[in-house]
């Protein structure tokens, strides 16, 4: 079986890791805490290249047929 590079697969949306400043701005803008964000496990293949730590926030940009682009945020948890 051929190994698949998950990060380059056409169905995997763009992922990026937010800076501490960007996390603070996100939480303030939406009046949230980290505990209120949806979760992503630290072992997710799409984020392994970011060398994530617990509490980091990942921004996910997905193509959307109706909105053009949809942005999602996930906080990293142990996985």
ROLUM-424629 format. One line per 3 residues: number of its first residue (from 1); for each residue x, y, z of N, C-alpha, C, O, CB. Coordinates in steps of 0.001 Angstrom, whole numbers, plus 524288, in hexadecimal, padded with zeros to 5 digits. Glycine has a CB too. Example, Ala and Ser with C-alpha at 12.3 -4.5 7.8 and 13.67 -1.06 7.14 Angstrom:
1 = 83386:7E9C6:81E78:8300C:7EE6C:81E78:83390:7F31C:81E78:8379C:7F309:82111:82C2C:7EE87:82356  83232:7F736:81BA8:83566:7FBDC:81BE4:83264:8001E:81EBE:83461:80472:81F67:83704:7FDAA:8165D
This chain:
1 = 80348:7FB61:80000:80000:80000:80000:80372:804DA:80000:8074A:8051D:802E0:7FC46:80000:804BF  8021D:80894:7FCE0:8051F:80D5F:7FC63:803FC:8110E:800F3:7FF7A:811B0:80280:803E8:81012:7F72D  8081B:8137E:8031D:80759:81764:80736:8050E:81C56:804DF:806A3:81E0A:800AA:80C8C:81899:80A07
4 = 80151:81E9F:807A1:7FECB:82362:805DC:8009C:827E1:80942:8008E:8277E:80E0D:7F8C6:822DA:80600  80238:82C28:806CB:803AD:830D1:809AF:7FEAE:833D3:80AEA:7FC99:8369C:80797:807A5:83442:80689  7FCCA:8333B:80FB5:7F7DC:83593:8114F:7F7E6:83B77:81099:7F3F5:83DBE:80F0E:7F6B1:8343B:816F3
7 = 7FC44:83DEE:811B1:7FCA3:843A3:81176:7FBEF:845C3:80BF1:7FA83:84A4E:80B44:801DA:84567:8139A  7FCEC:84286:807FE:7FC85:8444C:80298:7F7C2:8421A:7FFC7:7F70F:84300:7FB1B:80162:842D3:7FFA8  7F47D:83F3A:8029B:7EFE4:83CEC:80033:7EBDD:84127:7FF08:7EB17:844B5:8022D:7ED8A:838AF:803C1
10 = 7E955:840CA:7FA96:7E5B4:844D1:7F8D7:7E0F1:8457A:7FC61:7DE77:84998:7FC48:7E3EA:84397:7F36E  7DFA2:84194:7FF73:7DB17:841FB:802E2:7DC6C:84413:8084F:7D8E5:84509:80B6F:7D888:83CB8:80365  7E169:844CB:80979:7E301:846E0:80E8F:7E365:84CD1:80E20:7E666:84ED4:80AF5:7E859:84472:81064
13 = 7E05B:84FA1:8114F:7E074:85556:810EE:7E593:8579B:81304:7E8A7:854E9:8158B:7DBD6:857AC:813EA  7E662:85C94:811E5:7EB17:85F53:813A8:7EAED:85FF6:81999:7E6FA:8619C:81BCA:7EB95:864C0:810F0  7EF4B:85EA1:81C2E:7EFD7:85F38:821D0:7F461:862ED:822EA:7F851:862D7:82028:7F0B6:859D3:82485
16 = 7F3D7:86626:826E9:7F827:8696E:828AC:7F7BB:86A23:82E96:7F37D:869CE:830D3:7F81E:86ED3:825D1  7FC26:86B1B:8310C:7FC58:86BD0:836B3:7FC65:871A1:837E5:7FF7E:8748E:835AB:80135:8690F:8391B  7F8F4:8734E:83B6A:7F8AE:878CB:83CDF:7FD14:87A33:840AF:7FEE1:876EF:843B8:7F356:87A0A:83F4B
19 = 7FEBB:87F15:84072:80283:88114:84447:7FF9C:8822D:8495E:7FACE:8823C:8497A:80557:88626:84239  80283:8830A:84D8A:8001A:8844E:85298:7FCC8:88942:8521E:7F885:8898C:85454:8045B:88504:856E0  7FEB6:88D1F:84F42:7FBD2:89200:84E82:7F6BF:89100:84B84:7F2A7:89315:84CEE:7FF36:8960A:84B93
22 = 7F700:88DD5:84766:7F258:88C95:8445A:7EE50:889A3:847A0:7E99D:88A78:8470B:7F3D5:8895D:83F8E  7F02E:8862C:84B16:7EC9E:8834D:84E8A:7E9CC:8871E:8521E:7E509:886D7:852BE:7EF9F:87F27:851CE  7ECC1:88AAF:85478:7EA7A:88E8A:85806:7E661:891DF:85532:7E225:892CE:85746:7EECB:89210:85A58
25 = 7E7A7:893A4:8507D:7E3FF:896D2:84D71:7DF0A:893C3:84C18:7DABB:895E1:84C58:7E6A1:898C4:8486B  7DFA8:88EC6:84AAB:7DB2D:88B72:84969:7D798:88ADE:84E23:7D2D8:88B7B:84DB6:7DD07:8860A:84788  7D9E6:889AF:8529D:7D6CC:888DB:85758:7D3FF:88DDC:858FD:7CF80:88DB2:85AB0:7DA4A:886E6:85BCD
28 = 7D6A9:8924A:8587B:7D436:8974B:859D9:7CFDA:898B9:85605:7CBAF:89A7F:857A2:7D853:89BA5:859F7  7D0D1:897F3:850F2:7CCF3:89956:84CFB:7C7D5:8966E:84DC0:7C3A1:898B2:84D2D:7CF14:8983B:84794  7C82C:89164:84F0E:7C37F:88E32:84F9F:7C1F4:88D45:8554D:7BE56:88A4D:85668:7C44D:8890B:84CF6
31 = 7C4BF:88FDC:858F3:7C3A5:88F5B:85E8C:7C36E:88999:86033:7BF9B:887C9:8627B:7BE73:89217:85FE6  7C7A7:886D0:85EFA:7C814:88133:85FFE:7CCB2:88003:86385:7D022:88348:86450:7C89A:87E2D:85AE0  7CCB6:87B51:8659C:7D15A:87926:86826:7D32C:8748A:864D0:7D047:872A5:86179:7D02D:87769:86E00
34 = 7D7F3:872C2:865BA:7D9EE:86E3E:862C4:7D66D:86978:86371:7D5B8:8666C:85FCA:7DF83:86CE8:8647F  7D43B:868D6:8681F:7D0E5:86449:8692E:7CBF0:86431:865E7:7C984:86015:8654B:7CF71:8642B:86EE1  7CA6B:868A6:863CE:7C5A3:868F1:860BB:7C678:867CF:85AEE:7C2B1:86726:85807:7C33F:86E3E:86159
37 = 7CB57:86796:85940:7CC79:86665:853C5:7CBF5:8608D:852C5:7CCEA:85D67:85647:7D1FE:86849:85247  7CA75:85F12:84E06:7CA91:85986:84C9C:7D029:85775:84D0C:7D3E1:85A81:84D04:7C867:858AE:846FA  7D0BF:8526B:84D71:7D5D4:84FF9:84E7B:7D81F:84D65:84998:7D557:84BF7:845F0:7D54B:84BEB:852D5
40 = 7DD50:84CDD:849B4:7E029:849B8:845E0:7E481:846F7:848E0:7E727:8496A:84C0E:7E267:84D2D:84137  7E545:841FB:847EC:7E93F:83F13:84AD5:7EEB1:8403D:848B7:7EF6C:84119:8440A:7E826:8392B:84A93  7F273:84040:84C3C:7F7D5:8419C:84ACE:7FA34:83DCF:846E8:7FE07:83F19:8444B:7FB36:841D1:84FA1
43 = 7F7FE:83929:8467D:7FA13:83533:842F0:7F78C:83551:83D85:7F8B5:831FE:83A3F:7F95D:82FDC:8454E  7F423:83918:83C90:7F192:83985:83771:7F5C7:83A42:8333E:7F8EE:83DDD:833AC:7ED8B:83E2E:8375B  7F5E7:836FB:82F3E:7F9F3:83759:82B32:7FA2A:83CA5:82871:7FE51:83E36:82697:7F916:83329:82733
46 = 7F5D0:83F64:82824:7F5B5:8446A:82567:7F8B0:848B0:82852:7FA08:84CAD:82600:7F01A:84621:82491  7F9C1:847E9:82D6E:7FC6D:84BFF:83070:801B0:84A49:8329D:80435:84D45:8356B:7F901:84DBF:834DB  80361:84594:83162:8083B:8439B:833BC:80D03:846E8:83257:810C0:8470C:8355C:80927:83E03:83207
49 = 80CFE:84981:82DF2:81180:84C9D:82C53:81212:851AD:82F70:81624:8543A:82F24:81117:84DDF:82694  80E0B:8532E:8326F:80E30:85810:8355E:810BA:8578D:83ABE:81168:85B76:83D75:808C1:85A1E:835FD  81224:852C5:83C52:81470:851F6:8417C:810FB:85477:845AD:812C4:857C2:848B2:81A0D:8543F:841B5
52 = 80C0A:852DF:845D0:80831:8554D:84939:808DF:853C0:84EED:80B10:84FAC:85039:802C8:853E6:8476F  806E6:8572C:8523C:806AE:85636:857E1:800FF:856B2:85987:7FDCF:85900:856C3:80A46:85A22:85B08  7FFC3:85482:85E0C:7FA76:854FA:8600D:7F90E:85ABB:86094:7FC2E:85DD7:86281:7F9E5:85223:8655B
55 = 7F46A:85C22:85EE5:7F2A4:86189:85F42:7F3C0:864C7:85A6C:7F1BB:8691E:859F4:7F51A:86412:863D5  7F6E9:862CD:856CE:7F7AB:86597:851D8:7F27B:865A4:84EE8:7EF23:8624B:84FC3:7FC17:862F9:84E74  7F1DB:86977:84B72:7ED0C:869D6:84865:7EE64:8694C:8429F:7F201:86BC8:840A6:7EA29:86F17:84978
58 = 7EB6C:86606:84000:7EC1A:864F7:83A73:7E7A2:8678C:8376F:7E310:86705:838D6:7EC4A:85EF7:8395E  7E90C:86A54:8334C:7E53A:86CC1:82FCF:7E4B3:86933:82B0E:7E896:867AF:828AA:7E6EA:8727C:82E2F  7DFE7:867EA:829BA:7DED4:8647C:82552:7DB84:8677E:82162:7D75D:86988:822B1:7DC05:85F5C:82720
61 = 7DD67:867BB:81C91:7DA8C:86A77:8186D:7D8AA:86670:81480:7DBC0:863C0:811FA:7DE08:86EB3:815B7  7D387:86619:8140E:7D11E:86259:81076:7CE7B:86538:80C00:7CC43:8696C:80CBD:7CD24:85EDC:81356  7CEBC:862EE:80763:7CBBB:864FD:802FD:7C5FF:863D8:803FA:7C495:85FA8:805E1:7CD93:86291:7FDAF
64 = 7C2C0:86798:802AC:7BD22:86707:80374:7BA47:8689F:7FE77:7BB5E:86CC7:7FC4E:7BB40:86A5A:8082B  7B6AD:8656B:7FC9F:7B3D8:866C4:7F7D9:7B066:86B9B:7F888:7AF42:86E49:7F4B5:7B085:8622D:7F61F  7AEBC:86CC0:7FD4D:7AB44:87138:7FE2C:7AE19:87607:8003A:7ACB4:87A6B:7FED8:7A704:86FB9:801EF
67 = 7B219:87542:8038A:7B4C3:879B9:805F7:7BA08:87AE9:80377:7BC76:87EDA:804C4:7B585:878B8:80BBA  7BBCD:877A5:7FFF9:7C103:8784C:7FDB0:7C51A:875BB:8011A:7C779:871D4:7FF99:7C24E:87E1B:7FCEF  7C5EA:877EF:805B4:7C989:875BA:80993:7C6DB:875CC:80EE1:7C432:87995:81033:7CED4:878D8:809BE
70 = 7C786:871B5:811E5:7C58C:87172:8173D:7CA2A:870BF:81ADB:7CDA2:86D97:819C9:7C183:86CEE:817EE  7CA40:873A9:81F22:7CE98:87368:822D0:7CCB1:870F5:827DF:7C894:87259:829F1:7D0F0:878EA:823D4  7CFCB:86D44:829D0:7CEAB:86A7C:82EA5:7D371:86AC6:8321D:7D7D5:86B31:83032:7CD18:864B9:82D94
73 = 7D29E:86A8D:83731:7D6E7:86A96:83AF3:7D65B:865E2:83E80:7D20C:86474:84015:7D6FA:86FB9:83E2A  7DAC8:8637E:83FBD:7DADF:85EF7:8433C:7DF50:85FA8:84728:7E38C:86170:845BC:7DB88:859C0:84017  7DE5E:85E43:84C13:7E271:85E62:8500B:7E4CA:858E1:85071:7E200:854F8:85034:7E038:86047:85579
76 = 7E9E9:858AF:8510A:7ECB4:853AA:85132:7EC28:85133:8569D:7ED1A:853B3:85A9C:7F295:8546B:84FCA  7EA98:84C34:8569D:7EA4E:84928:85B67:7EDC2:84452:85AC3:7EF8B:8431F:85676:7E486:8479A:85CB1  7EEAB:84193:85F15:7F1C7:83CC8:85EEB:7EF10:838B1:85BA7:7EA4C:83818:85BE6:7F2C7:83AAF:8646C
79 = 7F215:835E8:858A0:7EFA7:831E8:85564:7F2A9:82D45:85540:7F126:8297E:852AF:7EECE:833A5:85028
